[in-house]
């Protein structure tokens, strides 16, 4: 079974409501996030493209963080989510350094790595991840990859100019990409 996120770039406006919902649910310290939204431009005037996208753990089929964790703190659950055992983590940052998507972060206050757990407790209670529930434009969804494909149809990808090469880890991610996100060199917009 593969579970993961669906991201619709045609709906994402980079408002960061997903970031706030995640940060609130996880009670994260200042400067720490498990989900990040960014806005990019491509091209040169007068042929400029723009897109926004939100990023989090891709709950990969072959996660580098799990493969490289020396203590087994990072693991793949039965439902396919990549999870973390805080009490087993030694804070070595191997997962942080091995993830090609830069997802795990070191919580310096706790001295351990932390990451998105797809709101596993909320999902087990029948709810949806906080980021999905918090998105005002319904640009995010979460579930079994095959169900997401059936719901959102053709033309979905898991690689764009800002997502990297999926052959490394087989991310459980589906993206409805804007044309600007599939070609050209993106430049991040600073607000």
C-alpha positions in Angstrom: 0.0 0.0 0.0 1.2 3.5 -0.8 -0.3 6.5 0.9 0.7 10.1 0.2 -0.1 13.6 -0.7 -1.8 15.2 -3.7 -0.8 18.8 -4.5 -2.7 20.9 -7.0 -0.5 23.7 -8.2 -3.4 25.2 -10.2 -5.2 25.8 -6.8 -2.2 26.6 -4.6 -1.7 30.3 -4.1 1.2 30.1 -1.6 -0.9 31.5 1.3 0.9 29.2 3.8 -2.3 28.2 5.6 -1.1 24.6 5.4 2.1 25.7 7.1 0.2 27.4 9.9 -2.2 24.4 10.4 0.8 22.0 10.6 2.8 24.2 12.9 -0.2 24.6 15.2 -1.1 20.9 15.3 2.5 19.9 16.0 3.2 22.8 18.4 6.5 23.5 16.6 9.1 25.9 17.8 9.8 29.2 16.1 11.6 28.6 12.8 10.6 24.9 12.6 8.1 23.7 10.0 7.2 20.2 8.7 5.3 21.7 5.6 6.5 24.7 3.6 4.8 26.7 0.8 6.9 28.5 -1.8 6.2 30.7 -4.8 8.4 30.7 -7.9 8.7 32.5 -11.2 10.2 31.2 -14.5 11.2 32.8 -17.7 12.0 36.4 -18.6 9.8 39.3 -19.5 7.5 39.2 -21.4 7.2 35.4 -21.1 7.0 35.0 -17.3 5.4 32.1 -15.5 4.5 31.8 -11.9 3.5 29.0 -9.6 3.2 28.1 -5.9 3.6 24.8 -4.3 3.6 23.2 -0.8 6.1 20.6 0.3 6.3 18.1 3.1 7.3 14.5 3.6 6.6 12.4 0.5 6.2 9.2 2.5 8.5 7.6 -0.1 8.3 3.9 -1.1 12.1 3.7 -0.6 12.8 6.4 1.9 16.5 7.4 2.3 15.8 8.6 5.8 14.7 5.1 6.9 17.5 3.4 5.0 20.2 5.5 6.6 18.9 5.9 10.2 21.4 4.1 12.4 19.0 3.5 15.3 15.7 2.6 13.5 14.1 5.8 14.7 12.8 6.4 11.2 10.6 3.6 9.9 7.9 2.8 7.4 4.5 2.0 9.0 2.1 -0.7 7.8 0.0 1.9 6.0 3.0 3.3 4.2 3.6 6.4 6.2 7.2 7.2 7.1 7.2 7.8 10.8 9.7 8.6 13.6 10.2 7.2 17.1 11.3 10.2 19.2 12.5 7.9 22.0 14.9 6.0 19.7 16.4 9.1 18.0 19.9 10.1 19.0 19.8 13.5 17.1 22.7 12.5 14.7 21.0 14.2 11.7 21.7 11.3 9.4 18.1 11.4 8.3 18.2 15.2 7.8 21.3 14.9 5.6 20.1 11.8 3.6 16.6 13.0 2.6 16.8 14.4 -0.9 13.7 16.6 -0.2 15.2 18.1 3.0 12.2 17.0 5.1 13.4 15.9 8.5 14.5 18.8 10.7 16.6 18.8 13.9 14.6 20.1 16.9 17.5 21.6 18.7 15.5 22.1 21.9 14.6 18.4 22.1 17.9 17.2 20.6 16.1 14.9 18.1 15.0 14.9 14.5 11.4 15.4 13.7 9.2 15.4 10.6 5.7 15.2 9.2 3.9 12.0 10.3 0.9 12.6 8.1 -1.1 13.4 11.2 -1.3 9.7 11.9 -3.3 10.1 15.1 -5.9 12.3 13.4 -6.1 9.9 10.4 -6.6 6.9 12.7 -9.5 8.8 14.3 -11.1 9.2 10.8 -9.9 12.8 10.1 -7.6 14.3 7.5 -4.1 15.8 8.1 -4.1 19.3 9.5 -2.5 20.8 6.3 -5.2 19.3 4.1 -8.0 20.5 6.4 -6.4 24.0 6.6 -6.0 24.6 2.9 -8.6 27.2 1.9 -8.4 26.4 -1.8 -8.4 22.6 -1.4 -5.1 22.3 -3.1 -4.1 19.4 -0.9 -5.4 15.9 -0.3 -4.0 12.8 1.4 -4.8 9.1 1.0 -4.0 6.0 -0.9 -2.1 6.9 -4.1 -4.4 4.8 -6.3 -7.5 6.4 -4.8 -6.0 9.9 -5.4 -5.2 9.0 -9.0 -8.8 7.8 -9.5 -10.2 11.0 -7.9 -8.0 13.6 -9.6 -7.5 11.9 -13.0 -4.9 12.0 -15.6 -1.9 14.3 -16.0 -0.5 13.9 -12.5 3.3 13.8 -11.9 5.7 13.4 -9.0 8.5 15.4 -10.6 8.6 19.1 -11.4 11.5 21.6 -11.6 11.2 22.0 -7.8 10.5 18.4 -6.7 13.7 16.7 -7.9 14.3 13.2 -9.3 11.7 10.6 -8.1 13.9 7.7 -9.1 16.0 8.1 -5.9 13.2 7.3 -3.4 9.9 6.8 -5.3 8.0 9.5 -3.5 4.3 8.9 -2.8 3.3 12.2 -4.2 1.0 13.3 -7.0 1.1 16.8 -8.4 -1.2 18.6 -10.8 1.6 20.8 -12.1 1.3 24.2 -13.8 3.2 24.5 -17.1 5.7 26.9 -15.5 6.7 24.1 -13.0 7.6 21.6 -15.6 10.2 23.6 -17.7 12.5 26.5 -17.2 14.7 27.4 -14.2 12.5 28.5 -11.2 13.5 31.4 -9.0 11.9 31.6 -5.6 9.9 34.7 -4.8 10.7 36.4 -1.5 7.7 38.1 0.1 
